[in-house]
């Protein structure tokens, strides 16, 4: 949703990544702390001190979110599931799951772990200043710790709001799932609650902006937009998984002509791209897949060099290409299409080309299945 992310470090076998959009959040927090919260709460300090306190606050917020998401990941591992990693972005962070929990109990354990950890961390951080402060005044360092204590308390409370896909929404889905035993029904109502909460925040943001607090109103508006979109998308993803369950990638793919690595880009464009109008093509040698070439690679070649440039010079090697085995679930193919920048996956069996699976192929099948269900 916000582009590519950068891997920062690895902790307890989980990769921690940060999206460039998180830089905007960090700057916003730093400015609000240095020019607003800390001067209003701890008056009389030098301006440079407030900025150092703000920097400490930003670092503390970063690790508060990381540890909150890490608690989800460790809980998932404890119940037999694995997380792909943790990513921080504009609206906070997310622990990325390969698949949905397989039971209401697992869902509940994973969902509740984050808020419980935030509450525990809040209690610790709020306790530290009461022990180490001297007199009535707090040192700048303890003031930052005190701020982070309240922030983690608010983080835990906010995440418990029953609005999917927030933690509270996942708790709600777990309870509804356990009550009725219907994952789809539980997801539908938890997602509706999330969409409604997002709409409420959008309205609140507009109201706050009208009253004069434009930046704060815009922030609530954007958070509401994100939660609403995420809630709707989560239910759509559940429907995609349900409809594609049991379908193999080889059953959805389309046959596709392969390209020889010695072909020129000019011939490739004239006899493949213009005729077949696909965006990705497999490159083969003796029937074995050795790479992939498509519109993205052609764009980097000047048109006056097409006649001299060969496909082998610009193709993406097979080990770096977006591929999927013909016997893998089509649901996995959907996930790979969503997570990669490619418009299509090369379908192979034992290293040999068997076809190409594009997002349009998946959408056609999903459209047919939904139409048949509606009928």
FENURUR-V356670 format. One record per pair of residues at least 24 apart in sequence whose C-alpha atoms are under 7 Angstrom apart, sorted by the first residue. I is the first residue (numbers start at 0). J is the second residue. D is the distance in Angstrom with one decimal. If there is no record, write none. Layout:
BEGIN
I_J_D + I_J_D
END
This chain:
BEGIN
13_84_5.1 + 14_84_4.8 + 14_85_6.2 + 15_84_6.1 + 15_85_4.8 + 15_86_5.9 + 16_85_6.1 + 16_86_4.6 + 16_87_6.4 + 17_86_5.4 + 17_87_4.7 + 17_88_6.2 + 18_86_6.9 + 18_87_5.9 + 18_88_4.9 + 20_88_5.5 + 20_89_4.9 + 21_87_6.4 + 21_88_4.4 + 21_89_4.4 + 23_89_6.8 + 24_89_5.6 + 25_57_6.0 + 28_57_6.5 + 29_53_5.0 + 29_54_6.3 + 29_57_6.2 + 52_139_6.6 + 52_143_6.2 + 55_143_6.8 + 56_143_6.0 + 56_147_7.0 + 59_147_6.6 + 63_151_7.0 + 64_91_6.8 + 64_92_6.3 + 67_113_5.0 + 67_116_6.4 + 67_117_6.2 + 68_92_6.9 + 68_93_6.2 + 68_94_5.4 + 68_113_6.3 + 70_112_5.8 + 70_113_5.5 + 70_116_6.7 + 71_109_5.3 + 71_110_6.7 + 71_112_5.6 + 71_113_5.5 + 74_108_6.6 + 74_109_5.2 + 74_112_6.5 + 75_109_5.5 + 78_105_6.3 + 90_222_6.8 + 103_173_4.6 + 103_176_5.8 + 103_177_5.4 + 104_173_6.9 + 106_169_7.0 + 106_173_5.7 + 107_170_5.4 + 107_173_5.4 + 110_166_5.1 + 110_169_5.8 + 110_170_5.9 + 111_166_6.7 + 111_170_6.7 + 114_155_4.3 + 114_158_6.5 + 114_159_6.8 + 117_151_5.2 + 117_152_6.3 + 117_154_6.8 + 117_155_5.2 + 118_151_6.6 + 118_152_5.5 + 118_155_5.9 + 120_151_6.8 + 121_148_4.2 + 121_149_6.3 + 121_151_5.1 + 121_152_5.3 + 122_148_6.8 + 124_148_4.6 + 161_192_7.0 + 162_189_6.5 + 162_192_5.2 + 162_193_3.7 + 162_196_6.2 + 163_189_5.4 + 163_190_5.1 + 163_192_6.6 + 163_193_4.4 + 163_230_5.6 + 164_193_6.7 + 164_229_6.7 + 164_230_5.7 + 168_193_6.9 + 186_234_6.2 + 187_234_6.1 + 190_230_4.8 + 190_231_6.2 + 190_234_6.2 + 193_226_6.6 + 193_227_6.1 + 193_230_5.4 + 194_226_6.8 + 194_227_4.2 + 194_230_5.6 + 194_231_6.6 + 197_223_4.0 + 197_224_6.1 + 197_226_5.2 + 197_227_4.5 + 198_223_6.1 + 198_227_6.6 + 240_330_5.8 + 242_365_6.9 + 242_368_7.0 + 243_329_6.2 + 243_330_5.8 + 244_330_6.7 + 245_328_6.7 + 246_328_5.9 + 246_329_5.6 + 247_325_6.7 + 247_326_5.5 + 247_327_5.6 + 247_328_4.5 + 247_329_5.0 + 248_325_5.1 + 248_326_6.2 + 248_327_5.8 + 248_328_5.7 + 248_329_4.6 + 248_332_6.7 + 249_325_4.2 + 249_326_6.3 + 251_356_6.8 + 251_360_6.6 + 251_361_6.8 + 252_354_5.9 + 252_355_5.4 + 252_356_4.3 + 252_360_6.9 + 253_354_5.6 + 253_355_5.5 + 253_356_6.2 + 254_354_4.7 + 254_355_6.3 + 255_354_5.5 + 255_355_6.1 + 257_281_5.1 + 257_282_5.6 + 257_283_6.2 + 258_282_4.6 + 258_283_6.2 + 259_283_5.8 + 259_284_6.7 + 260_309_6.7 + 260_310_4.9 + 260_311_4.4 + 261_309_5.6 + 261_310_6.1 + 261_311_6.2 + 262_309_5.5 + 262_310_5.7 + 263_305_6.6 + 263_306_5.9 + 263_307_6.5 + 263_308_5.5 + 263_309_4.2 + 263_310_5.9 + 264_305_4.9 + 264_306_6.4 + 264_308_5.9 + 264_309_5.7 + 264_310_5.9 + 265_305_4.8 + 265_306_5.3 + 278_342_6.9 + 279_343_6.3 + 281_345_6.7 + 286_351_6.2 + 286_352_6.9 + 287_350_6.3 + 287_351_4.8 + 287_352_6.4 + 288_317_6.5 + 288_350_6.5 + 288_351_5.8 + 288_352_5.8 + 289_316_6.1 + 289_317_4.9 + 290_314_5.9 + 290_315_5.3 + 290_316_4.2 + 290_317_4.0 + 290_320_6.6 + 291_315_5.1 + 291_316_6.6 + 291_317_6.5 + 291_320_6.2 + 321_345_6.4 + 322_346_5.8 + 323_347_6.3 + 324_348_5.6
END
